[in-house]
Amino acid sequence: MRKSSAVNQLSRGDRRLWLNNPKVVPYVFVAPFIIFFLLVYLYPLVMTVAMSFNKINGPGNWEFVKFKNYTKMDTRDFWMALKTSGRYALWDVIVLTIVPLLIACLLHSGLVKGSSFFKSLFFIPSLTSIIVAGIVFRLAFGTLETATVNRVLAVFGIEPVKWLSYEIPGNTVLILLTLWRWNGVNIVYYLSGLQAIPADQYEAAQIDGANAIQKFFHVTLPGIKPVLIYVITITVLGGFSMFTESVALWQQNNAGGVGRTIVGYMYMVGFKKNNLGVASAVGLTLLVLVVVVNLIQLILMGFFKKED
């Protein structure tokens, strides 16, 4: 018994030494992230690659079809969805980069009284359910003359617009919904970057005779460049991966594919048409597209350039 007790004490001592080992402890803390990454990101990615080259007939019943799933993507619905996502991502980047930046600069300048109130006011929509927001926007931009926005237009003598029935007005509503939802989040990002710019840089520019516009382009923009790159990167990703907003606005009444994004097309092919192989091919194509677009914008913004 004494020998067994001594062995147990020794083993507990070994475990304490193992946990106190400076070479082991970092791996213990990193292990949860690694496990999460392997299970939630890497494993689904590997399975998606495998599924994109197979016809999925059922659990464990896969038929290798080479590149046939990729050739089946060449349809009118796919290209229309890709066009919708591309246009949405482009306007998403333009609107969600410029508008929050201008508002953040205005709030940071001190010209607005009660800036803390406006910061909270702009941020509140990001806490709102996107489904609820989508329903409100769908009712406000309805096709009937009695819809809220059409009533406002009627005051100015403008004919009612069937907002969600056509491509351009439908995408306009989608952009407005996105701006309303994510504007406050990007304002917070920009404010964090603006607060990190030393005040003496603006003072030096003032001494050199720079006006407000020159200060913005030569002091503010270079100072928030890392934040600007981050905002554009996540906006590109969010633009191409947008799905919930489209579903909230159109639900099942997506006539003619108006408002159907590439992720919506992938969902339709995978779950409504029960073709997970083609859906996986669409997902991988989207992944490659997003990586390429983000790499291009990172190169153009000098992200990979070494500072002297």
Phi and psi in degrees as GROMACS dihedral restraints (atoms count N, CA, C in turn):
[ dihedral_restraints ]
;  ai    aj    ak    al  type     phi  dphi    fc
    3     4     5     6     1   -62.6    20    10
    4     5     6     7     1   -39.1    20    10
    6     7     8     9     1   -66.0    20    10
    7     8     9    10     1   -40.7    20    10
    9    10    11    12     1   -64.5    20    10
   10    11    12    13     1   -41.7    20    10
   12    13    14    15     1   -63.5    20    10
   13    14    15    16     1   -39.8    20    10
   15    16    17    18     1   -65.7    20    10
   16    17    18    19     1   -38.5    20    10
   18    19    20    21     1   -64.6    20    10
   19    20    21    22     1   -41.9    20    10
   21    22    23    24     1   -63.9    20    10
   22    23    24    25     1   -42.5    20    10
   24    25    26    27     1   -62.8    20    10
   25    26    27    28     1   -39.4    20    10
   27    28    29    30     1   -65.6    20    10
   28    29    30    31     1   -41.1    20    10
   30    31    32    33     1   -66.1    20    10
   31    32    33    34     1   -38.6    20    10
   33    34    35    36     1   -65.7    20    10
   34    35    36    37     1   -37.4    20    10
   36    37    38    39     1   -64.3    20    10
   37    38    39    40     1   -39.8    20    10
   39    40    41    42     1   -62.8    20    10
   40    41    42    43     1   -39.5    20    10
   42    43    44    45     1   -65.1    20    10
   43    44    45    46     1   -39.7    20    10
   45    46    47    48     1   -64.1    20    10
   46    47    48    49     1   -41.5    20    10
   48    49    50    51     1   -63.7    20    10
   49    50    51    52     1   -37.7    20    10
   51    52    53    54     1   -65.5    20    10
   52    53    54    55     1   -41.7    20    10
   54    55    56    57     1   -73.8    20    10
   55    56    57    58     1   -25.7    20    10
   57    58    59    60     1   -87.8    20    10
   58    59    60    61     1    -2.2    20    10
   60    61    62    63     1   -70.2    20    10
   61    62    63    64     1   119.6    20    10
   63    64    65    66     1   -62.6    20    10
   64    65    66    67     1   -19.3    20    10
   66    67    68    69     1   -83.1    20    10
   67    68    69    70     1   -19.3    20    10
   69    70    71    72     1   -98.7    20    10
   70    71    72    73     1   -38.3    20    10
   72    73    74    75     1   -53.8    20    10
   73    74    75    76     1   -44.9    20    10
   75    76    77    78     1   -57.1    20    10
   76    77    78    79     1   -38.0    20    10
   78    79    80    81     1   -68.7    20    10
   79    80    81    82     1   -31.3    20    10
   81    82    83    84     1   -64.8    20    10
   82    83    84    85     1   -42.5    20    10
   84    85    86    87     1   -71.9    20    10
   85    86    87    88     1   -32.5    20    10
   87    88    89    90     1   -82.2    20    10
   88    89    90    91     1   -20.7    20    10
   90    91    92    93     1   -53.7    20    10
   91    92    93    94     1   -44.6    20    10
   93    94    95    96     1   -57.9    20    10
   94    95    96    97     1   -42.2    20    10
   96    97    98    99     1   -64.5    20    10
   97    98    99   100     1   -43.4    20    10
   99   100   101   102     1   -62.3    20    10
  100   101   102   103     1   -44.5    20    10
  102   103   104   105     1   -62.8    20    10
  103   104   105   106     1   -44.6    20    10
  105   106   107   108     1   -61.5    20    10
  106   107   108   109     1   -42.9    20    10
  108   109   110   111     1   -63.7    20    10
  109   110   111   112     1   -43.3    20    10
  111   112   113   114     1   -64.6    20    10
  112   113   114   115     1   -41.5    20    10
  114   115   116   117     1   -80.7    20    10
  115   116   117   118     1   -37.6    20    10
  117   118   119   120     1   -96.2    20    10
  118   119   120   121     1   -27.2    20    10
  120   121   122   123     1  -114.3    20    10
  121   122   123   124     1   -56.4    20    10
  123   124   125   126     1   -69.9    20    10
  124   125   126   127     1   -46.5    20    10
  126   127   128   129     1   -60.9    20    10
  127   128   129   130     1   -47.2    20    10
  129   130   131   132     1   -61.5    20    10
  130   131   132   133     1   -35.4    20    10
  132   133   134   135     1   -65.4    20    10
  133   134   135   136     1   -45.2    20    10
  135   136   137   138     1   -62.9    20    10
  136   137   138   139     1   -42.5    20    10
  138   139   140   141     1   -65.8    20    10
  139   140   141   142     1   -36.0    20    10
  141   142   143   144     1   -65.3    20    10
  142   143   144   145     1   -41.9    20    10
  144   145   146   147     1   -60.5    20    10
  145   146   147   148     1   -45.2    20    10
  147   148   149   150     1   -65.0    20    10
  148   149   150   151     1   -42.1    20    10
  150   151   152   153     1   -68.0    20    10
  151   152   153   154     1   -28.7    20    10
  153   154   155   156     1   -68.4    20    10
  154   155   156   157     1   -16.4    20    10
  156   157   158   159     1  -106.9    20    10
  157   158   159   160     1    12.3    20    10
  159   160   161   162     1  -133.5    20    10
  160   161   162   163     1   155.9    20    10
  162   163   164   165     1   -96.6    20    10
  163   164   165   166     1   119.2    20    10
  165   166   167   168     1   -90.5    20    10
  166   167   168   169     1   106.1    20    10
  168   169   170   171     1   -93.1    20    10
  169   170   171   172     1    -9.8    20    10
  171   172   173   174     1   158.8    20    10
  172   173   174   175     1   176.1    20    10
  174   175   176   177     1   -58.7    20    10
  175   176   177   178     1   119.8    20    10
  177   178   179   180     1    76.2    20    10
  178   179   180   181     1     2.4    20    10
  180   181   182   183     1  -114.6    20    10
  181   182   183   184     1    82.8    20    10
  183   184   185   186     1  -109.2    20    10
  184   185   186   187     1   143.1    20    10
  186   187   188   189     1  -124.1    20    10
  187   188   189   190     1   117.5    20    10
  189   190   191   192     1   -68.6    20    10
  190   191   192   193     1   122.4    20    10
  192   193   194   195     1  -123.2    20    10
  193   194   195   196     1    13.2    20    10
  195   196   197   198     1    58.7    20    10
  196   197   198   199     1  -122.2    20    10
  198   199   200   201     1  -100.9    20    10
  199   200   201   202     1    16.5    20    10
  201   202   203   204     1   -64.2    20    10
  202   203   204   205     1   -34.2    20    10
  204   205   206   207     1   -64.2    20    10
  205   206   207   208     1   -34.4    20    10
  207   208   209   210     1   -72.9    20    10
  208   209   210   211     1   -36.1    20    10
  210   211   212   213     1   -70.5    20    10
  211   212   213   214     1   -28.0    20    10
  213   214   215   216     1   -72.1    20    10
  214   215   216   217     1   -12.2    20    10
  216   217   218   219     1   -73.2    20    10
  217   218   219   220     1   -19.6    20    10
  219   220   221   222     1   -74.3    20    10
  220   221   222   223     1    73.7    20    10
  222   223   224   225     1  -129.5    20    10
  223   224   225   226     1   164.7    20    10
  225   226   227   228     1   -62.4    20    10
  226   227   228   229     1   -40.7    20    10
  228   229   230   231     1   -63.0    20    10
  229   230   231   232     1   -39.9    20    10
  231   232   233   234     1   -63.8    20    10
  232   233   234   235     1   -48.6    20    10
  234   235   236   237     1   -68.3    20    10
  235   236   237   238     1   -33.3    20    10
  237   238   239   240     1   -67.6    20    10
  238   239   240   241     1   -41.4    20    10
  240   241   242   243     1   -65.8    20    10
  241   242   243   244     1   -40.2    20    10
  243   244   245   246     1   -65.6    20    10
  244   245   246   247     1   -40.2    20    10
  246   247   248   249     1   -62.3    20    10
  247   248   249   250     1   -43.5    20    10
  249   250   251   252     1   -62.4    20    10
  250   251   252   253     1   -45.1    20    10
  252   253   254   255     1   -65.7    20    10
  253   254   255   256     1   -41.1    20    10
  255   256   257   258     1   -64.1    20    10
  256   257   258   259     1   -45.2    20    10
  258   259   260   261     1   -64.2    20    10
  259   260   261   262     1   -43.2    20    10
  261   262   263   264     1   -62.3    20    10
  262   263   264   265     1   -44.8    20    10
  264   265   266   267     1   -62.3    20    10
  265   266   267   268     1   -40.0    20    10
  267   268   269   270     1   -62.3    20    10
  268   269   270   271     1   -51.4    20    10
  270   271   272   273     1   -69.3    20    10
  271   272   273   274     1   -30.6    20    10
  273   274   275   276     1   -61.3    20    10
  274   275   276   277     1   -45.0    20    10
  276   277   278   279     1   -64.9    20    10
  277   278   279   280     1   -44.2    20    10
  279   280   281   282     1   -63.5    20    10
  280   281   282   283     1   -50.2    20    10
  282   283   284   285     1   -71.7    20    10
  283   284   285   286     1   -47.5    20    10
  285   286   287   288     1   -79.2    20    10
  286   287   288   289     1    -0.4    20    10
  288   289   290   291     1   -99.3    20    10
  289   290   291   292     1   -45.6    20    10
  291   292   293   294     1   -79.5    20    10
  292   293   294   295     1   -51.2    20    10
  294   295   296   297     1   -60.7    20    10
  295   296   297   298     1   -51.2    20    10
  297   298   299   300     1   -62.2    20    10
  298   299   300   301     1   -33.8    20    10
  300   301   302   303     1   -64.5    20    10
  301   302   303   304     1   -44.9    20    10
  303   304   305   306     1   -65.0    20    10
  304   305   306   307     1   -41.7    20    10
  306   307   308   309     1   -66.0    20    10
  307   308   309   310     1   -41.4    20    10
  309   310   311   312     1   -62.8    20    10
  310   311   312   313     1   -41.8    20    10
  312   313   314   315     1   -63.7    20    10
  313   314   315   316     1   -38.7    20    10
  315   316   317   318     1   -66.6    20    10
  316   317   318   319     1   -43.2    20    10
  318   319   320   321     1   -68.0    20    10
  319   320   321   322     1   -33.6    20    10
  321   322   323   324     1   -78.2    20    10
  322   323   324   325     1   -21.0    20    10
  324   325   326   327     1   -70.9    20    10
  325   326   327   328     1   -20.6    20    10
  327   328   329   330     1    86.9    20    10
  328   329   330   331     1     1.9    20    10
  330   331   332   333     1   -78.0    20    10
  331   332   333   334     1   -19.3    20    10
  333   334   335   336     1   -99.6    20    10
  334   335   336   337     1   123.8    20    10
  336   337   338   339     1   -79.5    20    10
  337   338   339   340     1   141.6    20    10
  339   340   341   342     1    70.4    20    10
  340   341   342   343     1    40.4    20    10
  342   343   344   345     1   -61.7    20    10
  343   344   345   346     1   -31.4    20    10
  345   346   347   348     1   -62.8    20    10
  346   347   348   349     1   -37.8    20    10
  348   349   350   351     1   -63.4    20    10
  349   350   351   352     1   -44.1    20    10
  351   352   353   354     1   -69.6    20    10
  352   353   354   355     1   -32.5    20    10
  354   355   356   357     1   -61.0    20    10
  355   356   357   358     1   -45.9    20    10
  357   358   359   360     1   -66.0    20    10
  358   359   360   361     1   -39.4    20    10
  360   361   362   363     1   -62.2    20    10
  361   362   363   364     1   -41.7    20    10
  363   364   365   366     1   -72.9    20    10
  364   365   366   367     1   -28.1    20    10
  366   367   368   369     1   -83.5    20    10
  367   368   369   370     1   -25.2    20    10
  369   370   371   372     1   -55.0    20    10
  370   371   372   373     1   -42.6    20    10
  372   373   374   375     1   -57.0    20    10
  373   374   375   376     1   -28.5    20    10
  375   376   377   378     1   -68.1    20    10
  376   377   378   379     1   -17.3    20    10
  378   379   380   381     1   -91.2    20    10
  379   380   381   382     1    -4.9    20    10
  381   382   383   384     1   -85.0    20    10
  382   383   384   385     1   145.5    20    10
  384   385   386   387     1   -62.4    20    10
  385   386   387   388     1   130.0    20    10
  387   388   389   390     1   -66.9    20    10
  388   389   390   391     1   -29.2    20    10
  390   391   392   393     1   -67.0    20    10
  391   392   393   394     1   -45.0    20    10
  393   394   395   396     1   -63.1    20    10
  394   395   396   397     1   -45.2    20    10
  396   397   398   399     1   -61.8    20    10
  397   398   399   400     1   -40.4    20    10
  399   400   401   402     1   -63.4    20    10
  400   401   402   403     1   -39.3    20    10
  402   403   404   405     1   -64.9    20    10
  403   404   405   406     1   -42.8    20    10
  405   406   407   408     1   -61.9    20    10
  406   407   408   409     1   -45.6    20    10
  408   409   410   411     1   -65.9    20    10
  409   410   411   412     1   -37.5    20    10
  411   412   413   414     1   -65.2    20    10
  412   413   414   415     1   -36.8    20    10
  414   415   416   417     1   -74.0    20    10
  415   416   417   418     1   -39.6    20    10
  417   418   419   420     1   -67.4    20    10
  418   419   420   421     1   -38.3    20    10
  420   421   422   423     1  -103.2    20    10
  421   422   423   424     1    42.0    20    10
  423   424   425   426     1   -72.3    20    10
  424   425   426   427     1   172.6    20    10
  426   427   428   429     1   -85.9    20    10
  427   428   429   430     1   -16.4    20    10
  429   430   431   432     1   -78.4    20    10
  430   431   432   433     1   158.9    20    10
  432   433   434   435     1   -67.7    20    10
  433   434   435   436     1   -24.1    20    10
  435   436   437   438     1   -83.7    20    10
  436   437   438   439     1    -3.3    20    10
  438   439   440   441     1   -62.4    20    10
  439   440   441   442     1   149.7    20    10
  441   442   443   444     1   -55.4    20    10
  442   443   444   445     1   -50.9    20    10
  444   445   446   447     1   -67.1    20    10
  445   446   447   448     1   -39.0    20    10
  447   448   449   450     1   -66.2    20    10
  448   449   450   451     1   -32.3    20    10
  450   451   452   453     1   -65.5    20    10
  451   452   453   454     1   -40.6    20    10
  453   454   455   456     1   -64.4    20    10
  454   455   456   457     1   -42.4    20    10
  456   457   458   459     1   -64.0    20    10
  457   458   459   460     1   -35.0    20    10
  459   460   461   462     1   -64.1    20    10
  460   461   462   463     1   -30.4    20    10
  462   463   464   465     1   -60.5    20    10
  463   464   465   466     1   -34.0    20    10
  465   466   467   468     1   -95.6    20    10
  466   467   468   469     1    11.4    20    10
  468   469   470   471     1    77.5    20    10
  469   470   471   472     1    20.4    20    10
  471   472   473   474     1   -96.3    20    10
  472   473   474   475     1   136.1    20    10
  474   475   476   477     1   -65.4    20    10
  475   476   477   478     1   149.3    20    10
  477   478   479   480     1   -59.7    20    10
  478   479   480   481     1   146.5    20    10
  480   481   482   483     1  -114.9    20    10
  481   482   483   484     1   134.0    20    10
  483   484   485   486     1   -85.6    20    10
  484   485   486   487     1    82.9    20    10
  486   487   488   489     1   -58.0    20    10
  487   488   489   490     1   -46.6    20    10
  489   490   491   492     1   -94.8    20    10
  490   491   492   493     1     8.5    20    10
  492   493   494   495     1   -98.9    20    10
  493   494   495   496     1   -13.4    20    10
  495   496   497   498     1  -129.0    20    10
  496   497   498   499     1   161.7    20    10
  498   499   500   501     1   -65.3    20    10
  499   500   501   502     1   -55.7    20    10
  501   502   503   504     1   -67.6    20    10
  502   503   504   505     1   -52.1    20    10
  504   505   506   507     1   -63.3    20    10
  505   506   507   508     1   -33.7    20    10
  507   508   509   510     1   -63.9    20    10
  508   509   510   511     1   -43.9    20    10
  510   511   512   513     1   -68.6    20    10
  511   512   513   514     1   -29.8    20    10
  513   514   515   516     1   -63.2    20    10
  514   515   516   517     1   -44.3    20    10
  516   517   518   519     1   -63.4    20    10
  517   518   519   520     1   -39.0    20    10
  519   520   521   522     1   -63.0    20    10
  520   521   522   523     1   -41.7    20    10
  522   523   524   525     1   -66.7    20    10
  523   524   525   526     1   -41.2    20    10
  525   526   527   528     1   -62.7    20    10
  526   527   528   529     1   -40.2    20    10
  528   529   530   531     1   -63.0    20    10
  529   530   531   532     1   -44.0    20    10
  531   532   533   534     1   -65.2    20    10
  532   533   534   535     1   -42.0    20    10
  534   535   536   537     1   -62.1    20    10
  535   536   537   538     1   -44.9    20    10
  537   538   539   540     1   -61.2    20    10
  538   539   540   541     1   -37.3    20    10
  540   541   542   543     1   -77.8    20    10
  541   542   543   544     1   -45.1    20    10
  543   544   545   546     1  -107.8    20    10
  544   545   546   547     1    -1.0    20    10
  546   547   548   549     1   -58.1    20    10
  547   548   549   550     1   -45.8    20    10
  549   550   551   552     1   -65.0    20    10
  550   551   552   553     1   -34.6    20    10
  552   553   554   555     1   -64.5    20    10
  553   554   555   556     1   -45.4    20    10
  555   556   557   558     1   -68.6    20    10
  556   557   558   559     1   -30.6    20    10
  558   559   560   561     1   -61.6    20    10
  559   560   561   562     1   -42.2    20    10
  561   562   563   564     1   -62.7    20    10
  562   563   564   565     1   -42.4    20    10
  564   565   566   567     1   -58.5    20    10
  565   566   567   568     1   -48.0    20    10
  567   568   569   570     1   -66.4    20    10
  568   569   570   571     1   -38.8    20    10
  570   571   572   573     1   -62.8    20    10
  571   572   573   574     1   -36.8    20    10
  573   574   575   576     1   -64.0    20    10
  574   575   576   577     1   -36.9    20    10
  576   577   578   579     1   -72.3    20    10
  577   578   579   580     1   -39.0    20    10
  579   580   581   582     1   -65.7    20    10
  580   581   582   583     1   -37.5    20    10
  582   583   584   585     1   -69.9    20    10
  583   584   585   586     1   -18.8    20    10
  585   586   587   588     1   -85.8    20    10
  586   587   588   589     1    -8.6    20    10
  588   589   590   591     1   -79.4    20    10
  589   590   591   592     1   123.9    20    10
  591   592   593   594     1   -61.1    20    10
  592   593   594   595     1   139.2    20    10
  594   595   596   597     1   -66.6    20    10
  595   596   597   598     1   -26.7    20    10
  597   598   599   600     1   -67.7    20    10
  598   599   600   601     1   -20.9    20    10
  600   601   602   603     1   -67.5    20    10
  601   602   603   604     1   -40.0    20    10
  603   604   605   606     1   -69.0    20    10
  604   605   606   607     1   -36.2    20    10
  606   607   608   609     1   -65.3    20    10
  607   608   609   610     1   -41.3    20    10
  609   610   611   612     1   -63.9    20    10
  610   611   612   613     1   -40.3    20    10
  612   613   614   615     1   -65.7    20    10
  613   614   615   616     1   -36.4    20    10
  615   616   617   618     1   -64.5    20    10
  616   617   618   619     1   -41.7    20    10
  618   619   620   621     1   -64.0    20    10
  619   620   621   622     1   -36.3    20    10
  621   622   623   624     1   -75.6    20    10
  622   623   624   625     1    -2.7    20    10
  624   625   626   627     1    89.4    20    10
  625   626   627   628     1    18.8    20    10
  627   628   629   630     1   -75.9    20    10
  628   629   630   631     1   139.4    20    10
  630   631   632   633     1   -88.2    20    10
  631   632   633   634     1  -176.0    20    10
  633   634   635   636     1   -63.0    20    10
  634   635   636   637     1   -40.9    20    10
  636   637   638   639     1   -67.0    20    10
  637   638   639   640     1   -42.1    20    10
  639   640   641   642     1   -65.3    20    10
  640   641   642   643     1   -37.6    20    10
  642   643   644   645     1   -62.8    20    10
  643   644   645   646     1   -39.2    20    10
  645   646   647   648     1   -63.7    20    10
  646   647   648   649     1   -45.3    20    10
  648   649   650   651     1   -81.2    20    10
  649   650   651   652     1   -27.1    20    10
  651   652   653   654     1  -106.2    20    10
  652   653   654   655     1   -13.3    20    10
  654   655   656   657     1  -121.0    20    10
  655   656   657   658     1   -53.0    20    10
  657   658   659   660     1   -67.4    20    10
  658   659   660   661     1   -53.5    20    10
  660   661   662   663     1   -61.6    20    10
  661   662   663   664     1   -47.0    20    10
  663   664   665   666     1   -62.2    20    10
  664   665   666   667     1   -32.3    20    10
  666   667   668   669     1   -71.0    20    10
  667   668   669   670     1   -30.7    20    10
  669   670   671   672     1  -106.1    20    10
  670   671   672   673     1    18.6    20    10
  672   673   674   675     1   -56.0    20    10
  673   674   675   676     1   -45.5    20    10
  675   676   677   678     1   -59.7    20    10
  676   677   678   679     1   -39.8    20    10
  678   679   680   681     1   -67.8    20    10
  679   680   681   682     1   -39.7    20    10
  681   682   683   684     1   -62.2    20    10
  682   683   684   685     1   -42.8    20    10
  684   685   686   687     1   -63.3    20    10
  685   686   687   688     1   -42.0    20    10
  687   688   689   690     1   -64.0    20    10
  688   689   690   691     1   -44.9    20    10
  690   691   692   693     1   -62.3    20    10
  691   692   693   694     1   -44.7    20    10
  693   694   695   696     1   -64.7    20    10
  694   695   696   697     1   -40.2    20    10
  696   697   698   699     1   -62.2    20    10
  697   698   699   700     1   -49.2    20    10
  699   700   701   702     1   -71.4    20    10
  700   701   702   703     1   -27.0    20    10
  702   703   704   705     1   -71.5    20    10
  703   704   705   706     1   -39.5    20    10
  705   706   707   708     1   -61.6    20    10
  706   707   708   709     1   -45.2    20    10
  708   709   710   711     1   -61.7    20    10
  709   710   711   712     1   -45.8    20    10
  711   712   713   714     1   -66.7    20    10
  712   713   714   715     1   -33.3    20    10
  714   715   716   717     1   -66.0    20    10
  715   716   717   718     1   -45.4    20    10
  717   718   719   720     1   -77.1    20    10
  718   719   720   721     1   -24.4    20    10
  720   721   722   723     1   -98.6    20    10
  721   722   723   724     1     8.5    20    10
  723   724   725   726     1   -64.1    20    10
  724   725   726   727     1   133.6    20    10
  726   727   728   729     1  -145.2    20    10
  727   728   729   730     1   -48.5    20    10
  729   730   731   732     1   -62.2    20    10
  730   731   732   733     1   -41.8    20    10
  732   733   734   735     1   -60.8    20    10
  733   734   735   736     1   -41.6    20    10
  735   736   737   738     1   -64.8    20    10
  736   737   738   739     1   -43.8    20    10
  738   739   740   741     1   -64.4    20    10
  739   740   741   742     1   -39.6    20    10
  741   742   743   744     1   -64.9    20    10
  742   743   744   745     1   -34.3    20    10
  744   745   746   747     1   -80.9    20    10
  745   746   747   748     1   -45.8    20    10
  747   748   749   750     1  -101.1    20    10
  748   749   750   751     1   -24.1    20    10
  750   751   752   753     1    51.9    20    10
  751   752   753   754     1  -125.7    20    10
  753   754   755   756     1   -93.9    20    10
  754   755   756   757     1    -1.4    20    10
  756   757   758   759     1   -97.1    20    10
  757   758   759   760     1    46.0    20    10
  759   760   761   762     1   -88.1    20    10
  760   761   762   763     1    67.3    20    10
  762   763   764   765     1   -65.3    20    10
  763   764   765   766     1   130.6    20    10
  765   766   767   768     1    71.8    20    10
  766   767   768   769     1     7.5    20    10
  768   769   770   771     1    80.5    20    10
  769   770   771   772     1     8.9    20    10
  771   772   773   774     1   -63.6    20    10
  772   773   774   775     1   125.3    20    10
  774   775   776   777     1    84.1    20    10
  775   776   777   778     1    -3.5    20    10
  777   778   779   780     1   -79.5    20    10
  778   779   780   781     1   119.0    20    10
  780   781   782   783     1   -90.1    20    10
  781   782   783   784     1   176.9    20    10
  783   784   785   786     1   -66.3    20    10
  784   785   786   787     1   -33.1    20    10
  786   787   788   789     1   -71.0    20    10
  787   788   789   790     1   -37.0    20    10
  789   790   791   792     1   -63.7    20    10
  790   791   792   793     1   -38.9    20    10
  792   793   794   795     1   -64.5    20    10
  793   794   795   796     1   -41.1    20    10
  795   796   797   798     1   -62.6    20    10
  796   797   798   799     1   -41.6    20    10
  798   799   800   801     1   -63.4    20    10
  799   800   801   802     1   -43.4    20    10
  801   802   803   804     1   -62.9    20    10
  802   803   804   805     1   -44.8    20    10
  804   805   806   807     1   -68.1    20    10
  805   806   807   808     1   -43.0    20    10
  807   808   809   810     1   -73.1    20    10
  808   809   810   811     1   -42.4    20    10
  810   811   812   813     1  -108.1    20    10
  811   812   813   814     1   -31.7    20    10
  813   814   815   816     1   -86.0    20    10
  814   815   816   817     1   -37.8    20    10
  816   817   818   819     1   -97.1    20    10
  817   818   819   820     1    -1.8    20    10
  819   820   821   822     1    55.7    20    10
  820   821   822   823     1    45.9    20    10
  822   823   824   825     1  -126.0    20    10
  823   824   825   826     1    79.4    20    10
  825   826   827   828     1   -68.4    20    10
  826   827   828   829     1   -25.8    20    10
  828   829   830   831     1   -65.1    20    10
  829   830   831   832     1   -48.4    20    10
  831   832   833   834     1   -66.8    20    10
  832   833   834   835     1   -38.7    20    10
  834   835   836   837     1   -61.4    20    10
  835   836   837   838     1   -38.7    20    10
  837   838   839   840     1   -65.6    20    10
  838   839   840   841     1   -39.6    20    10
  840   841   842   843     1   -63.4    20    10
  841   842   843   844     1   -39.6    20    10
  843   844   845   846     1   -64.0    20    10
  844   845   846   847     1   -42.6    20    10
  846   847   848   849     1   -62.3    20    10
  847   848   849   850     1   -42.0    20    10
  849   850   851   852     1   -67.9    20    10
  850   851   852   853     1   -38.5    20    10
  852   853   854   855     1   -61.4    20    10
  853   854   855   856     1   -41.8    20    10
  855   856   857   858     1   -63.4    20    10
  856   857   858   859     1   -41.7    20    10
  858   859   860   861     1   -60.5    20    10
  859   860   861   862     1   -46.9    20    10
  861   862   863   864     1   -63.0    20    10
  862   863   864   865     1   -41.1    20    10
  864   865   866   867     1   -61.6    20    10
  865   866   867   868     1   -46.0    20    10
  867   868   869   870     1   -64.3    20    10
  868   869   870   871     1   -42.2    20    10
  870   871   872   873     1   -62.1    20    10
  871   872   873   874     1   -44.3    20    10
  873   874   875   876     1   -63.9    20    10
  874   875   876   877     1   -47.0    20    10
  876   877   878   879     1   -62.1    20    10
  877   878   879   880     1   -43.2    20    10
  879   880   881   882     1   -68.0    20    10
  880   881   882   883     1   -37.5    20    10
  882   883   884   885     1   -62.9    20    10
  883   884   885   886     1   -40.4    20    10
  885   886   887   888     1   -62.7    20    10
  886   887   888   889     1   -46.7    20    10
  888   889   890   891     1   -68.8    20    10
  889   890   891   892     1   -31.9    20    10
  891   892   893   894     1   -67.5    20    10
  892   893   894   895     1   -38.2    20    10
  894   895   896   897     1   -66.9    20    10
  895   896   897   898     1   -44.5    20    10
  897   898   899   900     1   -64.1    20    10
  898   899   900   901     1   -31.3    20    10
  900   901   902   903     1   -90.5    20    10
  901   902   903   904     1     5.5    20    10
  903   904   905   906     1    72.5    20    10
  904   905   906   907     1    28.9    20    10
  906   907   908   909     1   -66.3    20    10
  907   908   909   910     1   -33.5    20    10
  909   910   911   912     1   -93.3    20    10
  910   911   912   913     1     0.8    20    10
  912   913   914   915     1   -76.6    20    10
  913   914   915   916     1   138.0    20    10
  915   916   917   918     1   -83.6    20    10
  916   917   918   919     1   130.7    20    10
  918   919   920   921     1   -76.7    20    10
  919   920   921   922     1   139.2    20    10
